[in-house]
Amino acid sequence: MRKYIFCTLLVLVCVICASCSNKENRPLDSTSNDNSQLMMTDYFSLEEMVTDAESIIEVRKTGNNENLAEKYVPGTLTEVEVTHVIKGSSILMNRKLKVMGLEDTIEEQLILFLQPEIQSYGDDVYAMVGARNQYFLSIDPRSKVRYDAKHATGKSKQIMNEAFDRIPLKKAIQKIKLKIEH
């Protein structure tokens, strides 16, 4: 009888442990998210970024930010309004989205390379492709585009700086569209 009770309790403990460790029962975050590989990538060409980005959009920051301290990872969600869809669904046009990793950007107008929507953070929440949120383009008040990554180093920074060194916005969009077509 004791052996039967012991075996039953052992099986019960194993079932409870297995259900607690089930990945589907945990909230999604940037490390368990299917998109986590895109967040860890260092890109060495514009082609790679264009390929991995589900959406490439031109946006204007709205000035509304939301602190993520109580969510899965600390940081800030910055609200942006989509002004032009370069790659991706036209449904995004004129929509307000929340993007992770833009809290340090100075310019109000940007081109973002986004991975798929992160639904575990709420509706219309996105993250940029690439490690350390470094893969976006800034648009200055004169509509000149530049690569503006504080954390980028080495070859990836050099490639992006050469490709987008204060070029006109229309030319930058043309460069990106050419990479999409190939």
C-alpha positions as CSV (number, residue, x, y, z in Angstrom):
1,M,0.0,0.0,0.0
2,R,2.8,2.5,0.9
3,K,4.6,1.7,-2.4
4,Y,1.4,2.5,-4.3
5,I,0.9,5.8,-2.5
6,F,4.6,6.7,-3.0
7,C,4.4,5.9,-6.7
8,T,1.2,7.9,-7.1
9,L,2.7,10.9,-5.4
10,L,5.9,10.6,-7.5
11,V,3.8,10.6,-10.7
12,L,1.8,13.5,-9.5
13,V,4.9,15.6,-8.7
14,C,6.3,14.7,-12.2
15,V,3.1,15.8,-13.9
16,I,3.0,19.1,-12.0
17,C,6.7,19.8,-12.7
18,A,6.2,19.0,-16.4
19,S,3.2,21.3,-16.7
20,C,5.0,24.1,-14.9
21,S,7.9,23.9,-17.2
22,N,5.7,23.9,-20.3
23,K,6.9,26.8,-22.6
24,E,3.3,27.6,-23.6
25,N,2.3,28.4,-20.0
26,R,4.9,31.1,-19.6
27,P,4.4,34.7,-20.9
28,L,6.3,35.5,-24.0
29,D,9.3,37.8,-23.8
30,S,12.1,38.7,-26.1
31,T,14.0,35.6,-25.1
32,S,11.2,33.1,-25.6
33,N,9.6,34.9,-28.4
34,D,9.8,33.3,-31.9
35,N,11.3,36.6,-33.1
36,S,14.2,36.5,-30.6
37,Q,16.7,35.5,-33.3
38,L,15.9,38.7,-35.2
39,M,16.6,40.8,-32.1
40,M,20.0,39.2,-31.6
41,T,21.3,39.5,-35.2
42,D,24.1,41.8,-36.3
43,Y,23.6,42.7,-39.9
44,F,26.4,43.2,-42.4
45,S,24.3,44.3,-45.4
46,L,21.2,46.2,-46.2
47,E,20.0,43.1,-48.1
48,E,20.0,41.1,-44.8
49,M,18.0,43.7,-43.0
50,V,15.5,44.1,-45.8
51,T,15.0,40.3,-46.0
52,D,14.5,39.8,-42.2
53,A,12.2,42.8,-41.8
54,E,8.5,41.9,-42.0
55,S,7.8,45.6,-42.4
56,I,9.8,48.7,-43.3
57,I,8.0,51.9,-42.5
58,E,8.6,55.6,-42.4
59,V,7.2,57.0,-39.1
60,R,6.8,60.1,-37.1
61,K,7.0,59.9,-33.3
62,T,3.9,61.1,-31.5
63,G,5.5,62.0,-28.2
64,N,3.6,59.3,-26.3
65,N,5.7,56.8,-24.4
66,E,4.8,53.8,-22.2
67,N,7.1,52.4,-19.6
68,L,7.6,48.6,-19.8
69,A,8.8,48.2,-16.2
70,E,5.9,46.0,-15.3
71,K,6.0,44.0,-18.5
72,Y,8.5,41.2,-19.4
73,V,11.6,43.4,-20.1
74,P,12.4,46.9,-18.9
75,G,12.3,49.6,-21.4
76,T,10.0,52.0,-23.2
77,L,7.4,51.7,-25.9
78,T,7.5,54.8,-28.1
79,E,4.3,55.5,-30.1
80,V,4.8,56.3,-33.7
81,E,2.4,57.1,-36.6
82,V,3.1,55.4,-39.9
83,T,3.5,57.9,-42.7
84,H,4.8,55.6,-45.5
85,V,4.9,51.8,-45.9
86,I,8.0,50.8,-47.9
87,K,7.6,47.1,-47.3
88,G,4.8,45.2,-45.6
89,S,1.0,45.5,-45.3
90,S,-0.6,48.7,-46.4
91,I,-3.0,48.3,-43.4
92,L,-0.2,49.9,-41.3
93,M,-0.6,53.2,-43.2
94,N,-1.6,56.1,-40.9
95,R,-1.8,53.7,-37.9
96,K,-0.3,54.4,-34.5
97,L,2.1,51.7,-33.4
98,K,4.2,51.1,-30.3
99,V,7.9,50.3,-30.9
100,M,10.5,49.0,-28.5
101,G,13.9,50.6,-28.4
102,L,13.4,54.2,-29.6
103,E,13.7,56.0,-26.3
104,D,17.2,57.3,-27.2
105,T,16.4,58.6,-30.7
106,I,16.6,62.3,-31.2
107,E,14.9,62.7,-34.6
108,E,11.1,62.7,-34.7
109,Q,11.0,61.1,-38.2
110,L,12.5,57.6,-38.8
111,I,12.6,54.6,-41.1
112,L,12.2,51.4,-39.1
113,F,12.9,47.8,-40.0
114,L,10.4,45.9,-38.0
115,Q,10.0,42.2,-37.1
116,P,6.5,40.7,-36.7
117,E,4.1,42.1,-34.2
118,I,4.8,41.1,-30.6
119,Q,1.3,40.2,-29.4
120,S,2.3,39.3,-25.9
121,Y,3.0,43.0,-25.2
122,G,-0.4,44.2,-26.5
123,D,-1.9,45.4,-29.8
124,D,0.3,47.1,-32.3
125,V,3.6,46.5,-30.5
126,Y,6.7,45.9,-32.5
127,A,10.4,45.6,-32.1
128,M,13.1,46.4,-34.6
129,V,15.2,43.7,-36.3
130,G,18.8,43.6,-35.1
131,A,20.9,43.5,-31.9
132,R,20.6,46.3,-29.4
133,N,17.9,48.2,-31.5
134,Q,20.5,49.7,-33.7
135,Y,19.0,49.2,-37.1
136,F,16.9,52.2,-38.0
137,L,17.4,55.3,-40.0
138,S,16.9,58.9,-38.8
139,I,15.4,61.6,-41.0
140,D,16.5,65.1,-40.2
141,P,14.2,68.2,-40.6
142,R,15.7,68.7,-44.1
143,S,14.6,65.2,-45.2
144,K,18.2,63.9,-45.2
145,V,18.6,60.2,-44.0
146,R,21.4,58.9,-41.9
147,Y,22.2,55.8,-40.0
148,D,22.1,56.8,-36.3
149,A,23.1,53.9,-34.1
150,K,24.9,54.7,-30.9
151,H,25.6,51.0,-30.1
152,A,26.7,49.8,-33.5
153,T,30.3,49.0,-34.1
154,G,32.6,47.5,-36.7
155,K,31.6,46.4,-40.1
156,S,27.8,46.7,-39.7
157,K,28.1,50.4,-38.7
158,Q,30.5,51.1,-41.5
159,I,28.2,49.5,-44.2
160,M,25.2,51.4,-43.0
161,N,27.0,54.7,-42.6
162,E,28.2,54.4,-46.2
163,A,24.8,53.5,-47.5
164,F,22.9,56.3,-45.7
165,D,25.2,59.2,-45.2
166,R,22.8,62.1,-45.2
167,I,21.2,61.2,-48.5
168,P,17.8,62.6,-49.5
169,L,14.8,60.7,-48.2
170,K,13.5,59.8,-51.7
171,K,16.9,58.3,-52.6
172,A,17.0,56.3,-49.3
173,I,13.6,54.8,-50.0
174,Q,14.7,54.0,-53.6
175,K,17.8,52.1,-52.2
176,I,15.6,50.1,-49.9
177,K,13.0,49.3,-52.6
178,L,15.8,48.1,-54.9
179,K,16.9,45.6,-52.2
180,I,13.3,44.5,-51.7
181,E,13.0,43.7,-55.4
182,H,16.1,41.6,-55.5
